[in-house]
Amino acid sequence: MHLLDGKQLAATIREETAQAVEEFVSRHGKRPGLAAVLVGDDPASHIYVKNKRKACEKVGMASWLHSLPASTPQAELLQLVQKLNQDPQVHGILVQLPLPKHIDEATVVRAVSPLKDVDGFGPENLGLLAAGHPRYLPCTPHGCQQLLLRNNIEIDGANVVIVGRSNIVGKPLALILMQKAKGANATVTVCHSRTRDIPHWTRQADIVVVAIGRPRFLTADMIRPGAVVIDVGINRLEDGSLVGDVDFEPVAKIASAITPVPGGVGPMTIAMLLHNTLCAARLQIEQRS
């Protein structure tokens, strides 16, 4: 069994990005910049944003944090997003989700300029991906693809089953792996909470990706021997331990390759966010020149 080490691969991708950032700075005289918007005091969100800002600093990018109280009206948040849209120093905007319940997430996501939508969640960027002309690939799905590609796991023609249909992971990953492109061309099945007999589908897969948000959902009897397993889930149990959506130890005995939790997909998400921010800076410079 091969452990797909996202922490190590993310470090390699950050090194590549840092070198590309220095080339960008020497050519254009400015640094790619990412603005993070954090509304409320959700502890997990604070940790995510802190890690993203630290990663920006490590690769030589500029970063800003706009921290707003949980009571912030939606109109005020939209006003801030518009201000960041118009700021030429800001190349990427990250609005940390989830937002407080009185704010409509879809409205805020749509308010981010498509050129600065480095999460890749907005309808224009998802539409471009669906049409086969991607601008920015959503970070977590792109991280999953890179884990497969850079570990020499064959995607072309593979039977991939994705468990979970969220707009953040399941849907965009299906679109990425179906592209007519290198590192794609897979046959993709998407299972979800209403799918009848999920094990029937997962047992047929060469690659199983689990992003359903249920601790240890995928058990050893749900995969065929030699399958590759990507675990996108991260769940905190009552005893404080972190586990994925895969029952790791029994599945690892059967799989040919598997991601750990933590240390698998999570670090890759941040690495691809930095990659997208650099891509956004290049695009915006080209548009202005």
Secondary structure, DSSP 8 states (H G I E B T S, - for coil): -EE--HHHHHHHHHHHHHHHHHHHHHHHSS--EEEEEEES--HHHHHHHHHHHHHHHHTT-EEEEEEE-TT--HHHHHHHHHHHHH-TT--EEEE-SS--TTS-HHHHHHHS-GGG-TT--SHHHHHHHHTT--SS--HHHHHHHHHHHTTT---TT-EEEEE---TTTHHHHHHHHTSSSTT---EEEEE-TT-S-HHHHHTT-SEEEE-S--TT-B-GGGS-TT-EEEE---EE-TTS-EE-SB-HHHHHTT-SEE--SSSSHHHHHHHHHHHHHHHHHHHHHHHH-
